[in-house]
Amino acid sequence: MIIDWQVRDIVNEINKISRAANDPYMDGFNTWGAKQDLYQILWHVESQLKKCSTYAGEDDYVKEHEKRLTFEALGGKNGLRMQKITNR
């Protein structure tokens, strides 16, 4: 398979929608529409992930992401520090 997409470009497009959903100068009609677009993307990606195989190391990959989210929620901003903590 030829990978003909750039994750960076996809993330940039999602960030563009997020900015529209959170634009304080727009009304609720427009921001709600942008948020609905984000939900559509989320649900589509979740649906596609359910169709994928499970791979060795996948659980660790997901758990590492969840640890990072927890660390950030607790006020941590330094990814390097997070790596040091998880490597103990």
N, C-alpha and C positions, 0 to 999 in steps of 0.2 A: 504494500500500500504506500502510496505517495502522500506524505503529509503536506497538504497545500493550504494550511491555515496557520495563523500566528496567534498563540495564546495571548500575547501582549495586545494585539488588535482587538480580540474578543473582550478582554478585560477593559480596555479603553472604551469600547462601546457601552459596556455595562456601566462603567463609571459615568459616562455621559448621561445615561438614563437616570442614574442615581442623583446626579446634580439637578436634573430637571424635576425629579420627584421631591427634592428638598429646596427648591428655589423659593426664597422668601418673597420674591416679587411677583410670583405667579399665584393664581387663584386655585382653590381646591379642586376644581374641575380638571385643570391641566395637571396638577401634581398627582392627583389620584389616578389619572390615566397613565402617567409614567410609572407609578407604583404598580399598577396592574400589569404593565409590561414586564417589570421585574419579577412579579409572581409567575407570569407565563414562562419566562426563562427558567426560573427555579424549578417549576413543575416539569418542564420539558427535560431539563438536565437530570432531575431525579428519576424520571421515567427511563431515560437512556442508560443511566448507571445500573438500574435494576436488570437490564438486558445483558450487561457485561459479565464476563467471567470474573472469578475471584482469583487473585494472584498471590504468590508467596511474598510476604513483606507488606501486603496491603493493609492488614490490621495495624501494623506498627506505623505505617505512613499516616493513617487516619488518626490514630491515637496521638501521634506527635503533633498533628494539627490541632486536635482538641486541647492538648496541654498548652500549646501556644495561645489559643483563645482564652483559656482560663487564666494564664499568666497575664495577658493583656487586660482582662476584665478586673484583675486584682491590682492594676496600676503599673504593671511592668511594661517598659517601652523598649528595653534593650534586648534584641534577639540574641546577641552573643551571650549575655548573662543567662538567658533561658537555656541555651545550649549547654553551658557549664553546669547548671542545676540538673538538667535531665541526664547528663553523663555521669553523675555521681553514683 
